[in-house]
Amino acid sequence: LILSSILAEFGFLVLIGLNKVPNIVIHLFHFVSRLNWCLADHFMMGYDFDFLEFI
């Protein structure tokens, strides 16, 4: 569910076009995605996937 929301956010950015989106909005989306992954790592302790290193 969390992964699908992140994919939806990036899909939304692609539809708008990265050139039209202010940098602060892009940074905000990255921050939200990072926060979602931190929460996912907290609730799924057995799930070890270092996605944060790719951002």
N, C-alpha and C positions, 0 to 999 in steps of 0.2 A: 504493500500500500504506500509506504514511504517512497520506494523507488519509483513507482508510477507517478507520484506527485512531482518528483524531481524531473522526470522525463517530460511531464506536462509543462513545467516551468521553462525548461530549455526549448521545448517545441514552441512555446509562446514567444520566447525571445527570437527564435529563428523566423517566425511568421512576421513579426514586426520589422525585423532587420536590425542587425547589430549596429549599423551606422546611425540609425535613428534613435537608438536608446542611449540616454546619458550614461556616462561611466559609473555614476553613483548608483544608478538602478542596477547595473550589472554586478557591481560589488555587493549590493544588497541581496541579489539573488544568490550569489556565491556564499554569502554569510548564512542565509537561510538554509541552503543545501548542506553546508558544513554543520550547522546546528542539528538538522535532521539526522545526519549520519552519526553525530555524537550521541544523540538520543537512541538511535538504532543500536549502536554499539553497547549502550548502557543496558538496554532491555534484552538484547540478544547476546548474552555473554559468550555462548558457544560459537557464535558466528564471527570468525576472524577474517575480515576483508579490509585491507588498508586502502580504502577508496580516497581518503583524505590526502594521501600522498600524490594523487594524480591532479589535484586541484592547485 
